[in-house]
Amino acid sequence: MSIFKKVNLKGFLWIFIMALFGVSFITHTHSYFNTKEINLLITGCYENSGEVKLEIHNNLTSSYSFECKPK
């Protein structure tokens, strides 16, 4: 293997690793803020004496349905 091919392989590997870390960071950040949002919705519902109906459709995409029914 020539030096040029080794350098290209190293560069590609670094780009791949950085992209993997970036995607991981964005995924964890999105999950964190989604959890905070759900907790705020639940807290607000309980403060207004409501009944929480929360259905999480997909953990990967963080899609959910929230409903606060008055008692």
N, C-alpha and C positions, 0 to 999 in steps of 0.2 A: 504494500500500500504506500503510495507516495505521500509526502508531507502535505500536499495540497488537499488530498482526500481526508487525511486525519484532521486537518483544521476545519474543513467543512462539516465533518461528522461531529466534532466538538461544538462548533457553533450551533448546529441544528439541535444537539442535545441540550445545550444551555437555553435555547429559545423554547424548546419543548418543556423543560423543567419550569421555567419562569411562567409560561402560559398555564401550566398545571397549578402552580401556586396562585396565580391570579384568579383562575376559575374557582379554586377552592376558597379563596378569601371572599370573593363575591357571593358564593353560595352560603357561606357561614354568616356573612353580614346580612344577607337577605333573610335568612332564617331567624337571626337575632331580632331584627326590627319587626318581623312578622309576629314573633312571640310577644314582643312588647305591645304591639297594636292590639292583639287579642286580649292581653291582660288588661289594657286600658278599657276596652269595650266591656269586658266582664265586670270590672270594678265600677264603671259608670252605671251599668245596668243594676247591679246590687245596691248602689247608692240611691237609685230611684225606685227601690223596692220592686224590681222586676225579676222575671224568671228567665234564665239564660238558656237559649237553645243554640248550641254550637255543633256544627258538623264539619269535620275536616275531610275534604274530598281526596286530596292527594298531598302526601308529605313532601314529595319531591318538588312539586310546583308551588307548594304552600297555598293551595286554593282551599277556601273554606266558606261556609255560610254561617252567618250570625243573625240571631233574632233575639230581641229583648221583649218578652211579653209582660204586660202589666198584670199584677196579681189581683 
